Amino acid sequence: MIAALRRIPWAGMVLAMTAAPVLSPAWAQQAAPFDAQGYRNAAFRAPVDRDPAPASAIPLAQVRQLAPGAALFIDVLPAEGAHRDGASGVWTLATPHETIPGALWYPETGRASPDPLLWQALTTQVAVFRRQHPAAPIVLFCRADCWMSWNAARRLALGGVAGVRWLAEGIEGWHDAGGNLVPATPVPVPDK
């Protein structure tokens, strides 16, 4: 029978496919787009299909009506190819980045497991802002169709911070709606 199958061009492929090993559950978990806590840990640039509860989405039109200083804007876009000097905390960027005017840029804090030092710097800034502005929204964003800001907004709200809002349209939505963008510099975060 195998000799007969060798004469059929696609038969070898069928045999190879049926002989392939079954994927282990450990591999399937590693490739899953969400971790055990529900944070996106792979394929960050993809359509976002859920709210980051207990944080909530904020409509772009509402964000555009906020007066300067009436909200804390936090950009969590990763700084691909960048390097952060541990002693000074200053980032050396591989490519420039533009953001919403007045926003603070905390790169890499939207990952499923952000660097604890970077995350602590972000939460410290949020706590200072919250003491000064008890009811003001805290708006997290990155790009459109990016799970990084979704992760960060959800993590911040689950950490007990009230008024956390997520701008799904991100930088592109802001700009497309007529908003200016300005050159961004990451907030320095020195090692302790």
VOMAR-146938 format. One record per residue (C-alpha): residue number from 1; z, y, x. Coordinates in steps of 0.2 Angstrom, whole numbers, padded with zeros to 4 digits. Each point is the difference from the previous one (the first is absolute). Layout:
NUM,Z,Y,X
...
This chain:
1,0000,0000,0000
2,0004,0012,0014
3,-0017,-0003,0008
4,-0008,0005,-0017
5,0011,0016,-0001
6,-0006,0005,0018
7,-0018,0001,-0007
8,0006,0013,-0013
9,0001,0017,0009
10,0015,0007,-0010
11,0010,-0017,-0001
12,0008,0003,0017
13,0007,0017,-0006
14,0007,-0009,-0015
15,0009,-0013,0010
16,0007,0013,0012
17,0006,0010,-0015
18,0009,-0014,-0008
19,0007,-0005,0017
20,0007,0017,0003
21,0019,0001,0001
22,0010,0007,-0015
23,0008,0017,0003
24,0018,-0001,0002
25,0012,0010,-0011
26,0006,0010,0015
27,-0018,0006,0004
28,-0002,0004,-0018
29,0015,0011,0000
30,-0005,0009,0016
31,-0017,0004,-0007
32,0008,0006,-0017
33,-0003,0019,-0002
34,0019,0002,-0006
35,0016,-0004,0009
36,0015,-0008,-0008
37,0007,0017,-0005
38,-0016,0005,-0009
39,-0007,0012,0014
40,-0018,-0001,0004
41,-0002,-0007,0018
42,-0019,-0002,0002
43,-0016,0008,-0005
44,0008,0017,-0003
45,-0016,0008,-0004
46,-0004,-0007,-0017
47,0002,0005,-0018
48,0018,0002,-0005
49,0002,-0009,-0017
50,0019,0004,-0004
51,0013,0014,0000
52,0013,0000,0015
53,0015,-0002,-0012
54,0013,0006,0000
55,-0010,0015,0007
56,-0014,0006,-0011
57,-0017,0007,0001
58,-0003,0018,-0001
59,-0016,0007,-0007
60,-0011,0010,0012
61,-0001,0015,-0012
62,0019,0001,0000
63,0001,-0001,0019
64,-0012,0014,0001
65,0011,0011,-0011
66,0015,-0002,0011
67,0005,0016,0009
68,0002,0000,0019
69,0018,-0007,0004
70,0002,-0006,-0018
71,-0002,-0018,0007
72,0001,-0010,0016
73,-0017,-0007,0005
74,0000,-0015,0011
75,-0016,-0007,0008
76,0002,-0018,0006
77,-0018,-0003,0006
78,0001,-0011,0016
79,-0005,0008,0016
80,-0012,-0014,0006
81,-0002,-0001,0018
82,0014,0013,0003
83,0015,-0001,0012
84,0017,0007,-0003
85,0010,0005,0016
86,0018,-0008,-0003
87,0009,0014,0010
88,-0008,0015,-0008
89,-0006,-0008,-0017
90,-0016,0009,0002
91,-0016,-0009,-0006
92,-0016,0000,0010
93,-0014,-0003,-0013
94,-0016,-0010,0003
95,-0008,0010,-0014
96,0004,0016,-0009
97,0007,0000,-0018
98,0000,0013,-0014
99,0013,0000,-0014
100,0006,0010,-0015
101,0007,0017,0006
102,0019,-0001,0002
103,0001,-0019,0001
104,0010,-0009,0013
105,-0009,-0014,0008
106,0010,-0016,0004
107,-0013,-0012,0006
108,0003,-0019,-0001
109,0014,0002,-0013
110,-0011,-0008,-0014
111,-0001,-0017,0008
112,0009,-0015,-0009
113,0013,0000,0014
114,0000,0017,0008
115,0007,0004,0016
116,0019,0003,-0004
117,0001,0015,0012
118,-0015,0008,-0009
119,0006,-0005,-0017
120,0017,0008,0004
121,-0008,0016,0005
122,-0009,0001,-0016
123,0015,-0004,-0011
124,0011,0013,0010
125,-0013,0013,-0004
126,0000,-0005,-0018
127,0019,0001,-0001
128,0000,0018,0007
129,-0013,0005,-0012
130,0009,-0008,-0015
131,0016,0009,0004
132,-0009,0017,0000
133,-0011,-0005,-0015
134,0009,-0012,-0011
135,-0013,-0001,-0014
136,-0017,0003,0010
137,-0013,-0014,0001
138,-0003,-0009,0016
139,-0018,-0004,0001
140,-0007,-0014,0011
141,-0018,-0002,0004
142,-0013,-0006,0012
143,-0018,-0004,-0005
144,-0008,-0005,-0016
145,0001,-0019,-0003
146,0013,-0002,0014
147,0016,-0010,-0003
148,0010,0008,0014
149,0006,0015,-0011
150,0003,-0013,-0014
151,0011,-0010,0012
152,0009,0016,0006
153,0003,0007,-0017
154,0007,-0016,-0007
155,0011,-0003,0015
156,0007,0017,-0001
157,0004,-0001,-0018
158,0007,-0018,0001
159,0012,0008,0014
160,0007,0011,-0014
161,-0010,0016,0002
162,-0003,0009,-0017
163,-0016,0009,-0004
164,-0012,-0010,0012
165,-0018,0002,-0006
166,-0016,-0008,0007
167,-0016,0010,0001
168,-0013,-0014,-0002
169,-0015,0011,0003
170,0007,0004,0017
171,-0008,0012,0012
172,-0017,-0003,-0006
173,0005,0004,-0018
174,0009,0016,0005
175,-0016,0006,0010
176,-0012,-0005,-0014
177,0010,0010,-0012
178,-0002,0015,0010
179,0015,0000,0011
180,0000,0005,0018
181,0004,-0012,0014
182,0008,0005,0016
183,0002,-0008,0017
184,0015,-0012,0000
185,0012,-0004,0014
186,0012,-0014,-0002
187,0018,0004,-0001
188,0008,-0004,0017
189,0012,-0015,0000
190,0008,-0003,0016
191,0009,-0016,0005
192,0019,0001,-0002
